[in-house]
Amino acid sequence: MIIVVILACSSMAAAQGQWKKTWGPVATVVLGYNQFDGTTFQYAVQAASGDIYQYYGTPQPWRKVGGPGKSFVIAGGVLYGISPDGSGVYKFKGTPGQWQKVGGPAREIYGIDFYAPNPLFATNPQTGDLYNYNSSTGKWTRIGGPGKMFAAGYNHLYGLSEDGSAVFKYTGTPGKWKKIGGAAARIYAGGDALFATNPQSGDIYSFNAASSKWTRVGGPGKTFAVDADGRLYGLSPDGQSVHKYTGTPGKWEKIGGPAAWIYAGGKSLCATNPDSRDLWCRK
């Protein structure tokens, strides 16, 4: 990833032509794919209150839908959250303020884009074991042991072993995982794409499911994000520029200036201003 020009976030929209300030300041952003109409679900946590808001568009762009949570995720087009103390998993019922408890204590939650009864996953805070929630039966099923982290795309779930020595793909059968890669620092997934960073160099690699091979596609980054179409984005190590992977190994297009963090999901890419934490999005 090569940094050529540094842009100020305040001028990002004008300089790039496709960025728009949508809200702020925010603490985190949750994006997901709406399979019914091809749009993007957008939620953001207000920095001051910790409350979570949903983007509805004009005339009332952002509307509060819930209070603070430990973390949030979109799974199968539905928003889920962990209570601030980690004691329960809740499902947003679509009406502001209306949430349904669907599970007990959880450390982290993960969601796939696929609209199926079981797109939500959670880790047990004591054991680290991974569980899958079935919305049709309301039951949770243990599907794997602890991992350093997990990443989900369209109907695909991946895990990084606890010691970071191997990458695995969930087969769909509880307890059955297939090893598809070696050591990694972090993994990123979206659509049918999977990427991983090398624990020594920080370089990012792409996984080809057909050949089962990994290809280096870029250098280190502060963070990476993948949208519902499998497009990969990266924030430069110093946070001074946002880049989009062109699909050709080593070739990246600069699409934005300084950012605190980047978020991808659905058809959107969003970034937060490193000073004001205002939210900017690009389609």
Order of alpha helices (4+ residues) and beta strands (2+ residues): alpha-beta-beta-beta-beta-beta-beta-beta-beta-beta-beta-beta-beta-beta-beta-beta-beta-beta-beta-beta-beta-beta-beta-beta-beta-beta-beta-beta-beta
